[in-house]
Amino acid sequence: MAKNKASDTAFEIAFFETVLRRDPGSDDAIELLGGLYTKVGRIADGLKMDRRLVKLQPANATAHYNLACSLALTRRQSAALRSLRQAVKLGYADFDWMAQDPDLDPLKQHPAFVALLDQLKPQS
C-alpha cells in the first residue's frame, strides 16, 4: 500500500511539473507542487514553489502561511514569523491548525509565535 502512495505522489509531481512547464504561471500547479514537494521531503523545492506563489498572489493568506511553513522547516525562524504574521494580517485565522501544524514545530517555543497564537485564540 505504501508503495502505491509513493508512486501516486511521484506521478502527481511529474504531472504538475509538466503542467508548469507548459504554463509557468499556473497558480494551481505551483501551489500543488509546493505541497507535494514538502510531503516527499523536497523542502527546498517546496520553498521555491511557495515563494513563487506569494509573488503571483501577494494577497493570498494561505500562500503566505504555506511559505511560513516552508521557511520554518528550513530553520529560517525570523522569515517564517514574518510570513506567518503577513498571513494573519491577510486573514489567515485557523488557530487550531496553526497550533498543531507539525511544519511549524521549529517555531512553537518562540515568543513571537506564542504571541501570534494568543492573538488568534478564540476568546471563551
N, C-alpha and C positions, 0 to 999 in steps of 0.2 A: 504494500500500500504506500509506504513512504517513497518508494522508487517512482510510483506513478505521480505522486505530488511533485517530486523534484523534476520529473520530465515535463509535467504540465507547466510548472513555473518556467523552466527553460524554454518551452515552446512559446509561452506568453512573452517572455523577454525578447526572443527572436522576432516574434510577430510585431511587437510595438517598436522595436528598433527599425524594422523595415518600414513601418508607418512613418516613423520620424525621419528616416532618410528621404522618403517621398514628400513629406510635408513637415519641414523643420519647425514650423510654428504651431504644430498640433498640441494645443494645451492638454488635451486628454491623454495623448500618448506620453507627454512629458511627465504629467502627474502620475500616471500608472507606472511608468518605468522607475520613477523615483521610489515608489513603494516597493516594487518588485526587487530592485537592486538592493535596497536595505534588507528586505526579507531574506535574501540569499547571502547576506554578509558583504555585499559590494558597497560599503558605506561611502567611499569616496565618489563612486558613480552616482549614488543616490543623492549625495550632497550637490553634485553638479546639476542634476535634474531639478532639485528643489530651488537652487539659486536661479536657474533658468526660468522656472515657473514664476518666481517672485518678480523677476524682471518683466515678464509678459503680463502678469496680473498683480500689480503692486497693491491693489486694494483688496486682495483675496486673503481673508483672515486665516483660512485653513492652509494656504500655501506658506504663509509666514510661520504657522505652527509647525508644519512639516519641516521647514527649514531649521527651526529651533531644535527639533528632534535630531536632525542630521548633525547639526553643529554640536549638540550635547554628546552624541555618540563619538564624535571626533575630539572630544575634550576641549572644545572651544567655548568655555563657560560664559565669558563676557558677551561674545557674539550671540550665543544661544539665548541668553537672557534678554538681550536687545530685541532679537527676533520674536521671542515669546511676548515681551511687552507690546511690540507692534501688533502681534496677532490679537491680543486682548483689546488694544486700542481700536482695532478694526472690527471688533465684535465677537471674537472667539470667547466663549463663556462656558465650555464644558468642564466645569470644576472636577467632576468625578473622574473623567478620563485623564485629565492633566495630573491628578493626584496619584493615579495608578499606572500611568503610561511608563513601561519599562525603558523606553528610549530616553526618558528624562531622568533616569536614575542618577546620572552623574551630577545633576543639579539639585537633587532633593534635600540636601543638607545646607545648601547655600541660602543665606539670609534673604537675598533678593527673591529667590524662588518661593520661599515660605511666605514672604510678604505678598507676592503676587497671588498665591493661593488664598491667603486670607482675604484679599480684595475680592476674589471671585466666590468665596464660600457663601452658600446660601444662608441668609440670616434666619435663625429659628426663633 
